[in-house]
Amino acid sequence: MTTLRVSRQPSGEPEIFHSLQGEGASIGVPTVFLRLAQCNLTCSWCDTKYTWDWKNFSFDDEVTALPVEDVEKRILSFDRRHLVITGGEPMMQQRALAPLVSSLCDRGFYCEVETNGTLAPSPEMVRGVSQWNVSPKLSNSGVDIARREVPGALRAYSSLENAYFKFVIAEPQDVDEALDIVGRYAVAPDRVILMPEGTERRVIEERGPWVAGLCAEHGFRFSTRMHILLWGDKRGR
Ligand code: SF4
């Protein structure tokens, strides 16, 4: 039986819930979220450390292993045809994920996958996924470059027409690193999104205007973090 390691909500239920996409190219779209556990990076500002930081969180409390069929049933119970698979780093489980994505694709689902772009997608995943939200990490993540930039994987994503590249910007100079990656991997500007870093409303409000200014200057898209503005840093939103 193939299982997926799914994050748990504070109630203990698997983190499969309905809300609005809070950031990126489909911001505001009503969607089902599936949050998978575990990550291969350790970003200092990560707002989902409970998916991977086993020094500060309990794996047994935070993670549940669910058969793929159960995950699909829970997703279908929401009666929506839009899914965002997030994490953690979902692509760590892409082998178990591929049949789920394929089955949902056959049912007419629009499936988005959020990834840090360090693990290249399999042909099965490329076939089933409607939209890739690739978020390569910059030095502001505190992760060393050898771990956060995997050239083969970034080349694979940049070759996909349905892949957006979303950069988390904490300081104005961060845009130079984003420009460097965009140039080296030949990402079209209309597939590049800059988004302010922050898990507090006041930080997003302070950084939003100057990040938007950088977008206008370089011909990139802008994304705020709508869920933080609306609900704060709350799990299950
Ligand atoms: S890649 Fe994403 S989930 Fe992983 S540590 Fe960084 S921000 Fe958190």
Boltz pocket constraint, residues with backbone or C-beta under 6 A from the ligand:
constraints:
  - pocket:
      binder: B
      contacts: [[A, 39], [A, 40], [A, 41], [A, 42], [A, 43], [A, 45], [A, 46], [A, 47], [A, 48], [A, 49], [A, 87], [A, 88], [A, 89], [A, 116], [A, 135], [A, 137]]
      max_distance: 6.0
